Amino acid sequence: MSAYHRPPQGYALDHGQGRCRIGLLALTNDYVVERDMMSMRPDDDQVHLFVARVQFEGECDPESLAAMAGRLTAATDTILPGGRLDSVIYSCTSGTATIGADKVAQCINASRPEAACITPITAAHAAFEALGMKKIAVLTPYTDEVTATTVAALEAGGVEAVKVTCLGIEVSDDISAVTPESIRAAALFAADEGADGLFISCTDFRAAQEIEAIEAATGKPVVTANQATFWQAIHQGGYTQAIPGYGRLLRQ
């Protein structure tokens, strides 16, 4: 071949993929969050997700959770370097509660100062306010110790946890293996007449697909870690259209 040819009309550029661009920091052994968020993503091609993984040792204990703090900036560096991001989600509820939401934001903004830092704890606070939830029931898959830290972080946002239910799971991989049917049954047990709604913790917990059924059974709003962070991230990126199938929060 003696020559290379270029089309005479050249080519056109646009602003790249996605009106709303979300960076997602998922744990290395999280089986659920990426699938959940891709399932919630609307079909109009306006929301795009760019994913990196944060090393996690796999034991859901305070020491392993706290160790992630030193890895957040480097992991954020790998998400679409040089490209625009509207927000970066740190996808770990108990990790945020252990490290602290302010510290998480500091680590992420060291890499991406222009992007909003979203965590399951801060997104839950925003969701509670949007849904008028002042008294909450809480369901977690964690041990009592990790649950206590998570509930304290939730209550620091101004809500009261009137009933707390936890499954007592210590090994992270076991959390993702809990069946959706078991989660629904646990959620119905966890719901409380005195609560304005239910919060289901953990991004590696297959709760998002059960939101509609739980809301129908309880008559109250359900907020989950993945649903809340996705909701806050798309709003941060300017996407405000209703998304059906994942509860009142995304429909409003």
C-alpha angles and dihedrals in degrees: 000000000000103000143027119222132212124201110256093228091059116206140287129233128209131181093281131248122338134015086220115042119192126188112207124201104197125180116256092247099039108124097176118043099069092049092047094051094046088051092051093046111111120244097239095086093238097115121063130182125209115191137204129169129234117211111250126176096221102241113110096221132121095256095053092044094050092049091068092071092079092053102050100086095049092047091050089052089066096058110101096319110218093007128111120265124182094197144356119218120207098207105209124093098188091040091056091047091050099043096034126246093250092054091047090052091048091053095047095043089052084071100028111026092166096055127084113243112227126188132176090249097051091040090051090053090053091046093050090053093047092051097041093244111159098151116044140187113217132209121187134169091217138103119270091260096052091041091055091054091048094048091049090055091049093049090049085071091064104266128117121230104218096177129019124193124181134178096215097231115165103178113072095214090059090060093063090047095060106112120244088237090057090048091052092050092048090048092053089051091046095050115101132202090223094055127087090219146327131272118202113198133211130058092225093058117099094230103120094076090055098051097097093049093047093048090049092051097045102031089225135102120269123208120192130186096248096040093050096047092047091048093051093044096052091047089050087054093050099257108133105157119123117261115202128215101043106076139271094307096065094037095059 
